[in-house]
Amino acid sequence: MTSLCLLSVLLLVGAPGLAAGAKNYGQALGLSIKFYMAQRSGPIHDSIVPWRGNSGMNDCTVGGWYDAGDNVKFTFPMATSAHLLMWSYYKYKDGYVKANQATQFLNMIKTPLNFFLAAWNGHDKLTGQVGDANADHAQWQPPEKMTTSRTCQYITKGTKGSDVAGATAASLALGYLIFKSSNAPYANSCLNKAKSLYSFGKSNRGIFYGTSPFYSSGSDEDDLCLGALWLYKATGDSHYLNDAKSFHNGMGPSWAQSWDDNKLACRILLLEATHDNKLKTEIQNDLKPWVEKHMTYTPCGLAWKLEWAPTRYAANTAFMALLAADASINSVNNRKFAVQQINYILGDNKHNGGCFSYQIGYGQKYPQRPHHRGSSCPKGSTCGWDFYHSSKANVNKLLGALVGGPDAHDGYQDNRDNVGQNEVATDYNAGFQGALAAIVHLQDKHLLPPTSTSCKCN
């Protein structure tokens, strides 16, 4: 056992509420929130991330999150990410409170909510994208010094985008539910815009991103289903529930919870609203390949769905499994699966001698060269491709970011140019953070399941 791993175990065992072999999930939760603070566009009036400053101040829609390691704002993954994050707070607020992160979460989530409020004009125009993705990806510049075009793409009656509209409406409806007791005027603004945006999307069906190489979308039923269900929760209006049932009837199995696949999320929410036991079977069928290992698993136990960012899919599914478990669906096995996936990400693996965290800043060993412009560029510099190709660690620590993760054999390269393994993105952290909040909730209720792995960090 290395001295670093021994130190890590001693710290974890000594931490309040942690059993031997568990991780400091509350710490990881707080780190994840810091990652989202590093992704902010627009004005920044604090020093939470000291190497970030104002950027994108003349954008058609100011604010929001930069998508990944680039300087583009895509409304679709921003909305689906914000949706998962707010769902986790709505469902597991006690987890955030226990981790002393409730206030930080509410401050963090206003960034995308404010963007959505500004992006939708209330009638017939929604900002779908800010920045030329191809031009942006041809440069290596921090957001404060970017020189590429900030062209905008809009969703209108002539340019369809009901997938984006549905996901954004879901986030705005959740914003209402989260803020209605503490800031009623703000909450009501979210609800009013959620209603009008959902109505617009439902009446103007069509895919926005289509076959684009950036966040292509295969359907809109799952996204509109989310919008309808959260509006049903917010208003109690049964026509939203009837819409959700109709959208669900056209859905097939879930491939994996992601920006492009919200089928499993829709089913879990619909079960909560209807108590239809048929949905329990569909939900467990979606989870079965993951939980029962009818798919590729790495030797150390990561459910490995895809070469590009496997930690994203494992973490998203972990969050879905924890939600399903709370709905009395295969609770023991779903919780065990979920906790083991998060434990792998936080150190139950053999990379670099073991105890390696794929979340930056957690533990003693973690990625040093994430594919992220702002993190790799000295503050105030225009940067450039020399910094991209450098073998040196990033000059700014991107605390809390979840990198893409290993290959199917637990192999991982901490190289900036290995984009599939070392990029970060707002949608990578979303389900991961949700799972962390749920696990802190389980710890507090003394429901954390026993786990097993051949690569335990001890």
Phi, psi and omega in degrees: 000133179285157180296327180294317179294320179298316178300316181300316180295317180299320179295319183290317181296327181280350182282144182301134172077007182255127174276160177303132180092344178281168179251169176273080187294327178295321177296316179298324178297314179296322177297319181299320178299322179296326177300314180296329176292333178283344183268003186294139170251160180090202183286141177234119186249021180220177180242030179301319173241095193296340181267005176257150178214187180301142178199158178059032186289342179251016178298154177300325170232111185280146176098199182082191180250138164293143192293309188216236175271011182249191183240029179259147175246113178255118184296326185297300179294334175297318181290316181293326176293311180300324179299310180297319181296314181290326175301317181297323179288319179298320184273322187235045179303325179298330176294318177294319179296315180299325180274004182059041184234011184294313180296319179297321179297313183297322176294319183293318189284345177291338179300305177291323180298316178297323177297314181297319178300321179280331185286334182256122183279359177091356185226301191205021183208122179233130175291121180261335182198142176235119181108146177273107187298319180295315179294320180297317182287351176270001180234156174235087185226143173290156184301329181292339183240016184292143181239002182281163182298140177252044178300153182242147171244134185243152172259123182223187176294335179270335178243100188292158178184050182290340174294311179293318180298317181296313181294322180290321176298321178300316180295318180294322177296321176294323176302320176300310183297325183282324187256359188296330182274339184253336183208078187300317179299318179296315180300316181295325175299318178297316183293316181299318180287327176298316180298310184291325180290319177299315180299318178297314180296318180296327182274349183227069187288138177159152184273135180278305186278333175052239183262016178303145177291350181250103175058052175296150184238139182263342183197170175239351183301317183292323181288317176294328176300316178299313180302315181296317184291321179287328174291327174296316178297323184284329188244335186076006182283118187292342181292332175292320178295319178297322175299314182299318178299318180295316178297321181295326182299337180266007186265145171263195179295157177277135174279310175187137179302125182193182177302328185263359185215096178250022182297314181294318177300317178300315182296319181295317178293321180293323176299317180298325183278330188246337184060029179280113185295339176298328179293328178300318179295317179296319180297313181292329175295323176294324183275339188306313180301327180284311187285324182262010174063039174269045182198177179292130171238141174287162180305328180268000168108014174279128173290109194253102186271323189206149180297325181272110175058059179295333180296328178302310184290322178295318181290318177301316181290326175301317178296316178298320180295322179291321175296318178296319179299321179289345174265018177064037176252107176045050194302314185296310183290323179294320178292319179298314177304311186297312182295321179295324177294315179293322178297321176301311182300324184268004174148346180280069178207173186254005182296138176055040178087003180097168180058037180262126180264133174274001170259124184293128177098349178269130179075200184260341182229127183197169183300142180250346187230055179298149178284088187204119186299305184300322180292327184272349187256133176300142181302130179089354182267159173275350174065228183127177188290342176298323179288325178297316184276353181294144176274356181285156176295153176303141184286337179242130183279122182272071187303134173090346184291138174263119179276168187302321174106190193276172170279184186291352180248019183071012178279142183212138178243120180275066181239138181298328183272000173269082192293320182299326182264335191235008172283162174234162179195157181298328180280345175293317187278344191296301178293327176301311179295321177299317179296320179299315179298319179294322181289321175300320175301314179297318177301315182296330180267005181058041180243011180294124185282157172291143181234164179216144175197150178278357185236035183298140179279091177205000000 
